Amino acid sequence: MRLTIIGSSGSFPGPASPASCYLVEVDGFRLLLDLGNGALGALQRYTDIYGIDAVYLSHLHADHCFDLCSYWVARTYPVTGRKPRIPVYAPHGVADRMAEAYGLDPDPGMRETFDFHELTPGRHWIGPFATRVERVNHPVEAFGIRLEHGGAALTYSGDTGPCDELVRLARDTDLFLCESSFHDHQEHPKDMHLTGSEAGEHASRAGARRLVLTHLVPWNDDERSLAEARGTFSGPVELARPGTVYEISGSGARGAQRAAVS
């Protein structure tokens, strides 16, 4: 599997990154994990936006889904004609929520461009990926996802507070892409996000091979988040940065290798 970080900013786009968006590729199949605000513009730097085969939305907060509205325009009205319909996997009510966000009549809304599938916990196939999704700890319905292919595993937390479901989802994963929105020793809402140390604790409990921190809120100190995570996880830890590419293999290569892109 090949993972490209498109956007890793949490809650709103930052000066150097759009909101959450991650491109996962295998055998020519291209899957987007989230499509937050600002992400569609950045995505065009790394791939043909008309070559995307499926979209997964972890939950329906704006910083994870609202550029689906822009993508609807891009696929519906190109000068060469409407692009083929592609699947969108997302929480309950996604079709009506996206139509409302763009001011469309809910019937048909965006259904002529996207084939909406509402997520349920359990195992599913998305193209060539064997996936497992589980509800995680957030104020709205939200899911974490595990992708497996060819003996390799990638786990993405989406947005979540501490929860055992995330540990089970990330068990022995080669790369754990985990949110780190809060800092330790500060007042913050419960059951919403993780601190860096909590992300590290989840990775340690899961036996993850590599931890990549994402959903980095622009007003936070990213280096502090990194230090917190390193205090609770002994494996490799780094910050998700737009343009970074990870080649994820199975146990033979012991996880992810990092490569820079221009």
C-alpha positions as a Markdown table, in Angstrom:
| # | Residue | x | y | z |
|---|---|---|---|---|
| 1 | Met | 0.0 | 0.0 | 0.0 |
| 2 | Arg | 1.0 | 3.6 | -0.7 |
| 3 | Leu | -0.2 | 6.3 | 1.6 |
| 4 | Thr | 0.1 | 10.0 | 0.7 |
| 5 | Ile | -0.7 | 12.7 | 3.2 |
| 6 | Ile | -2.8 | 15.3 | 1.4 |
| 7 | Gly | -4.0 | 17.3 | 4.5 |
| 8 | Ser | -3.4 | 16.8 | 8.2 |
| 9 | Ser | -4.7 | 19.9 | 9.8 |
| 10 | Gly | -7.3 | 19.5 | 12.6 |
| 11 | Ser | -10.6 | 21.3 | 13.0 |
| 12 | Phe | -9.7 | 23.9 | 10.2 |
| 13 | Pro | -7.1 | 24.3 | 7.5 |
| 14 | Gly | -3.7 | 25.6 | 8.6 |
| 15 | Pro | -1.2 | 27.8 | 6.9 |
| 16 | Ala | 0.7 | 24.8 | 5.5 |
| 17 | Ser | -2.0 | 22.2 | 5.3 |
| 18 | Pro | -5.6 | 21.6 | 4.3 |
| 19 | Ala | -7.9 | 19.7 | 6.6 |
| 20 | Ser | -7.9 | 15.9 | 6.8 |
| 21 | Cys | -7.4 | 13.9 | 3.6 |
| 22 | Tyr | -5.2 | 10.9 | 2.8 |
| 23 | Leu | -4.7 | 9.0 | -0.5 |
| 24 | Val | -4.2 | 5.3 | -0.3 |
| 25 | Glu | -3.3 | 3.4 | -3.4 |
| 26 | Val | -2.8 | -0.3 | -4.3 |
| 27 | Asp | -2.8 | -2.1 | -7.6 |
| 28 | Gly | -3.9 | 1.1 | -9.4 |
| 29 | Phe | -7.0 | 1.6 | -7.1 |
| 30 | Arg | -7.1 | 5.0 | -5.4 |
| 31 | Leu | -9.1 | 5.5 | -2.2 |
| 32 | Leu | -9.5 | 8.8 | -0.3 |
| 33 | Leu | -9.8 | 8.7 | 3.4 |
| 34 | Asp | -11.7 | 11.9 | 4.3 |
| 35 | Leu | -12.0 | 15.0 | 2.1 |
| 36 | Gly | -11.9 | 17.9 | 4.5 |
| 37 | Asn | -12.1 | 21.6 | 3.6 |
| 38 | Gly | -9.2 | 22.8 | 1.4 |
| 39 | Ala | -8.2 | 19.2 | 0.5 |
| 40 | Leu | -9.4 | 19.0 | -3.1 |
| 41 | Gly | -7.1 | 21.8 | -4.3 |
| 42 | Ala | -4.1 | 20.1 | -2.7 |
| 43 | Leu | -5.1 | 16.7 | -4.0 |
| 44 | Gln | -4.5 | 17.9 | -7.6 |
| 45 | Arg | -0.8 | 18.3 | -6.8 |
| 46 | Tyr | -0.5 | 14.5 | -6.3 |
| 47 | Thr | -2.9 | 12.7 | -8.5 |
| 48 | Asp | -5.6 | 13.1 | -11.2 |
| 49 | Ile | -8.7 | 13.9 | -9.3 |
| 50 | Tyr | -10.8 | 12.0 | -11.9 |
| 51 | Gly | -8.8 | 8.9 | -11.2 |
| 52 | Ile | -10.2 | 8.4 | -7.7 |
| 53 | Asp | -12.1 | 5.2 | -7.3 |
| 54 | Ala | -13.8 | 5.6 | -3.9 |
| 55 | Val | -14.1 | 8.0 | -1.0 |
| 56 | Tyr | -14.4 | 7.1 | 2.7 |
| 57 | Leu | -15.6 | 9.7 | 5.2 |
| 58 | Ser | -14.9 | 9.0 | 8.8 |
| 59 | His | -17.6 | 11.3 | 10.0 |
| 60 | Leu | -19.6 | 14.3 | 8.9 |
| 61 | His | -17.8 | 17.3 | 10.5 |
| 62 | Ala | -16.7 | 19.9 | 8.0 |
| 63 | Asp | -13.0 | 19.3 | 8.4 |
| 64 | His | -13.4 | 15.7 | 7.2 |
| 65 | Cys | -16.1 | 15.9 | 4.6 |
| 66 | Phe | -17.0 | 19.3 | 3.1 |
| 67 | Asp | -14.7 | 19.2 | 0.1 |
| 68 | Leu | -17.0 | 16.4 | -1.2 |
| 69 | Cys | -19.2 | 19.4 | -2.2 |
| 70 | Ser | -16.4 | 20.8 | -4.4 |
| 71 | Tyr | -15.7 | 17.3 | -5.7 |
| 72 | Trp | -19.3 | 16.9 | -6.7 |
| 73 | Val | -19.0 | 20.0 | -8.9 |
| 74 | Ala | -15.7 | 18.8 | -10.3 |
| 75 | Arg | -17.2 | 15.4 | -11.3 |
| 76 | Thr | -20.6 | 16.6 | -12.3 |
| 77 | Tyr | -19.8 | 19.6 | -14.6 |
| 78 | Pro | -16.4 | 19.0 | -16.4 |
| 79 | Val | -16.3 | 20.2 | -20.0 |
| 80 | Thr | -16.0 | 16.6 | -21.1 |
| 81 | Gly | -19.2 | 15.6 | -19.4 |
| 82 | Arg | -20.2 | 14.0 | -16.1 |
| 83 | Lys | -17.6 | 11.5 | -14.8 |
| 84 | Pro | -18.6 | 8.0 | -13.8 |
| 85 | Arg | -20.4 | 7.5 | -10.5 |
| 86 | Ile | -18.1 | 6.4 | -7.7 |
| 87 | Pro | -18.8 | 5.0 | -4.2 |
| 88 | Val | -18.7 | 7.1 | -1.1 |
| 89 | Tyr | -18.6 | 5.2 | 2.3 |
| 90 | Ala | -19.8 | 7.4 | 5.2 |
| 91 | Pro | -21.9 | 7.5 | 8.3 |
| 92 | His | -25.7 | 7.5 | 8.3 |
| 93 | Gly | -27.4 | 10.4 | 6.6 |
| 94 | Val | -24.5 | 11.4 | 4.4 |
| 95 | Ala | -26.4 | 11.8 | 1.2 |
| 96 | Asp | -28.9 | 14.3 | 2.7 |
| 97 | Arg | -26.2 | 16.1 | 4.7 |
| 98 | Met | -24.1 | 16.7 | 1.6 |
| 99 | Ala | -27.1 | 17.9 | -0.4 |
| 100 | Glu | -28.0 | 20.3 | 2.4 |
| 101 | Ala | -24.4 | 21.6 | 2.6 |
| 102 | Tyr | -24.6 | 22.6 | -1.0 |
| 103 | Gly | -28.2 | 23.8 | -1.0 |
| 104 | Leu | -29.4 | 21.0 | -3.3 |
| 105 | Asp | -32.8 | 19.3 | -3.3 |
| 106 | Pro | -32.1 | 16.0 | -1.4 |
| 107 | Asp | -33.8 | 14.1 | -4.3 |
| 108 | Pro | -31.5 | 13.5 | -6.2 |
| 109 | Gly | -29.0 | 15.6 | -4.3 |
| 110 | Met | -25.5 | 14.3 | -5.2 |
| 111 | Arg | -26.7 | 10.7 | -5.9 |
| 112 | Glu | -26.3 | 10.9 | -9.6 |
| 113 | Thr | -22.5 | 11.5 | -9.1 |
| 114 | Phe | -21.8 | 9.5 | -5.9 |
| 115 | Asp | -23.1 | 6.1 | -4.9 |
| 116 | Phe | -23.5 | 6.5 | -1.2 |
| 117 | His | -23.0 | 3.6 | 1.2 |
| 118 | Glu | -23.8 | 4.1 | 4.9 |
| 119 | Leu | -21.2 | 2.5 | 7.2 |
| 120 | Thr | -21.9 | -0.1 | 9.8 |
| 121 | Pro | -19.4 | -1.7 | 12.1 |
| 122 | Gly | -17.7 | -4.8 | 10.9 |
| 123 | Arg | -15.8 | -6.1 | 7.9 |
| 124 | His | -16.3 | -4.9 | 4.3 |
| 125 | Trp | -14.5 | -4.7 | 1.0 |
| 126 | Ile | -13.6 | -1.4 | -0.6 |
| 127 | Gly | -12.2 | -2.2 | -4.0 |
| 128 | Pro | -9.1 | -4.5 | -3.3 |
| 129 | Phe | -9.0 | -3.5 | 0.4 |
| 130 | Ala | -10.3 | -5.8 | 3.1 |
| 131 | Thr | -11.5 | -3.3 | 5.6 |
| 132 | Arg | -12.8 | -3.2 | 9.1 |
| 133 | Val | -14.7 | -0.2 | 10.6 |
| 134 | Glu | -15.6 | 0.4 | 14.1 |
| 135 | Arg | -17.4 | 3.3 | 15.9 |
| 136 | Val | -15.1 | 5.5 | 17.9 |
| 137 | Asn | -15.5 | 8.0 | 20.7 |
| 138 | His | -16.7 | 11.3 | 19.2 |
| 139 | Pro | -19.8 | 13.5 | 19.7 |
| 140 | Val | -21.2 | 12.5 | 16.3 |
| 141 | Glu | -21.3 | 9.1 | 14.7 |
| 142 | Ala | -17.7 | 8.5 | 13.7 |
| 143 | Phe | -15.6 | 5.5 | 12.6 |
| 144 | Gly | -12.1 | 4.3 | 12.6 |
| 145 | Ile | -11.0 | 2.1 | 9.7 |
| 146 | Arg | -8.4 | -0.6 | 9.1 |
| 147 | Leu | -7.2 | -1.4 | 5.6 |
| 148 | Glu | -5.5 | -4.6 | 4.7 |
| 149 | His | -3.9 | -5.8 | 1.5 |
| 150 | Gly | -1.2 | -8.3 | 0.7 |
| 151 | Gly | -0.3 | -8.8 | 4.3 |
| 152 | Ala | 0.0 | -5.1 | 5.1 |
| 153 | Ala | -2.2 | -3.1 | 7.4 |
| 154 | Leu | -3.0 | 0.6 | 7.8 |
| 155 | Thr | -5.2 | 1.9 | 10.5 |
| 156 | Tyr | -6.8 | 5.4 | 10.5 |
| 157 | Ser | -8.4 | 6.7 | 13.7 |
| 158 | Gly | -10.6 | 9.5 | 12.3 |
| 159 | Asp | -11.6 | 11.7 | 15.2 |
| 160 | Thr | -11.9 | 10.1 | 18.6 |
| 161 | Gly | -11.4 | 10.3 | 22.3 |
| 162 | Pro | -9.9 | 7.4 | 24.2 |
| 163 | Cys | -11.6 | 4.1 | 23.4 |
| 164 | Asp | -10.8 | 0.4 | 23.4 |
| 165 | Glu | -12.4 | 0.0 | 19.9 |
| 166 | Leu | -9.5 | 1.9 | 18.4 |
| 167 | Val | -6.9 | -0.3 | 20.2 |
| 168 | Arg | -8.6 | -3.4 | 18.7 |
| 169 | Leu | -8.8 | -1.9 | 15.3 |
| 170 | Ala | -5.0 | -1.0 | 15.3 |
| 171 | Arg | -3.8 | -4.4 | 16.6 |
| 172 | Asp | -0.4 | -5.1 | 15.0 |
| 173 | Thr | -1.0 | -2.6 | 12.3 |
| 174 | Asp | 2.0 | -1.6 | 10.2 |
| 175 | Leu | 1.1 | 2.1 | 10.2 |
| 176 | Phe | -1.2 | 3.8 | 12.7 |
| 177 | Leu | -2.4 | 7.2 | 11.4 |
| 178 | Cys | -3.8 | 8.6 | 14.7 |
| 179 | Glu | -5.3 | 11.9 | 15.6 |
| 180 | Ser | -3.5 | 14.1 | 18.2 |
| 181 | Ser | -5.6 | 17.2 | 18.7 |
| 182 | Phe | -5.1 | 18.1 | 22.3 |
| 183 | His | -2.1 | 18.6 | 24.7 |
| 184 | Asp | -1.7 | 17.0 | 28.1 |
| 185 | His | -2.4 | 19.0 | 31.2 |
| 186 | Gln | -4.9 | 21.3 | 29.6 |
| 187 | Glu | -8.7 | 21.6 | 30.1 |
| 188 | His | -10.4 | 20.1 | 27.1 |
| 189 | Pro | -13.8 | 18.3 | 26.4 |
| 190 | Lys | -14.0 | 14.7 | 27.2 |
| 191 | Asp | -14.8 | 12.0 | 24.6 |
| 192 | Met | -13.8 | 14.1 | 21.6 |
| 193 | His | -10.0 | 13.9 | 20.8 |
| 194 | Leu | -6.7 | 12.4 | 21.9 |
| 195 | Thr | -3.6 | 14.1 | 23.3 |
| 196 | Gly | -0.2 | 13.0 | 21.9 |
| 197 | Ser | 0.4 | 10.8 | 25.0 |
| 198 | Glu | -3.0 | 9.2 | 24.6 |
| 199 | Ala | -2.3 | 8.5 | 20.9 |
| 200 | Gly | 1.0 | 6.9 | 22.0 |
| 201 | Glu | -0.8 | 4.8 | 24.6 |
| 202 | His | -3.3 | 3.5 | 22.1 |
| 203 | Ala | -0.4 | 2.6 | 19.7 |
| 204 | Ser | 1.5 | 0.8 | 22.5 |
| 205 | Arg | -1.6 | -1.2 | 23.6 |
| 206 | Ala | -2.3 | -2.1 | 20.0 |
| 207 | Gly | 1.3 | -3.2 | 19.2 |
| 208 | Ala | 1.4 | -0.8 | 16.2 |
| 209 | Arg | 4.7 | -0.8 | 14.4 |
| 210 | Arg | 4.7 | 2.9 | 13.4 |
| 211 | Leu | 2.7 | 5.9 | 14.7 |
| 212 | Val | 2.0 | 8.9 | 12.5 |
| 213 | Leu | 0.2 | 11.8 | 14.3 |
| 214 | Thr | -2.4 | 13.7 | 12.4 |
| 215 | His | -5.3 | 16.1 | 12.9 |
| 216 | Leu | -2.8 | 18.7 | 14.1 |
| 217 | Val | -4.7 | 21.8 | 15.2 |
| 218 | Pro | -3.0 | 25.0 | 13.9 |
| 219 | Trp | -2.8 | 26.7 | 17.2 |
| 220 | Asn | -1.1 | 23.8 | 18.9 |
| 221 | Asp | 2.7 | 23.1 | 19.2 |
| 222 | Asp | 3.3 | 20.1 | 17.0 |
| 223 | Glu | 6.6 | 19.3 | 18.5 |
| 224 | Arg | 5.0 | 19.1 | 21.9 |
| 225 | Ser | 2.5 | 16.6 | 20.5 |
| 226 | Leu | 5.4 | 14.6 | 19.1 |
| 227 | Ala | 7.2 | 14.6 | 22.5 |
| 228 | Glu | 4.1 | 13.5 | 24.3 |
| 229 | Ala | 3.6 | 10.6 | 22.0 |
| 230 | Arg | 7.2 | 9.5 | 22.2 |
| 231 | Gly | 6.8 | 9.5 | 26.0 |
| 232 | Thr | 4.2 | 6.6 | 25.8 |
| 233 | Phe | 5.2 | 4.8 | 22.6 |
| 234 | Ser | 8.7 | 3.3 | 22.0 |
| 235 | Gly | 8.4 | 2.7 | 18.3 |
| 236 | Pro | 8.9 | 5.2 | 15.4 |
| 237 | Val | 6.7 | 8.3 | 15.8 |
| 238 | Glu | 6.4 | 11.3 | 13.4 |
| 239 | Leu | 4.1 | 14.1 | 12.4 |
| 240 | Ala | 1.9 | 13.7 | 9.3 |
| 241 | Arg | 3.1 | 16.3 | 6.8 |
| 242 | Pro | 1.4 | 17.1 | 3.4 |
| 243 | Gly | 3.3 | 15.5 | 0.6 |
| 244 | Thr | 4.9 | 12.7 | 2.7 |
| 245 | Val | 4.5 | 9.3 | 1.1 |
| 246 | Tyr | 4.6 | 6.0 | 3.0 |
| 247 | Glu | 5.2 | 2.6 | 1.4 |
| 248 | Ile | 3.4 | 0.1 | 3.7 |
| 249 | Ser | 4.4 | -3.5 | 3.5 |
| 250 | Gly | 3.7 | -6.5 | 5.7 |
| 251 | Ser | 5.6 | -8.1 | 8.5 |
| 252 | Gly | 8.5 | -9.0 | 6.2 |
| 253 | Ala | 9.5 | -5.3 | 6.0 |
| 254 | Arg | 8.3 | -4.5 | 9.5 |
| 255 | Gly | 6.0 | -1.7 | 8.6 |
| 256 | Ala | 6.2 | 1.6 | 6.8 |
| 257 | Gln | 9.0 | 3.2 | 4.9 |
| 258 | Arg | 9.1 | 7.0 | 4.4 |
| 259 | Ala | 9.8 | 8.8 | 1.1 |
| 260 | Ala | 9.8 | 12.5 | 0.3 |
| 261 | Val | 8.0 | 13.9 | -2.7 |
| 262 | Ser | 8.6 | 17.3 | -4.4 |
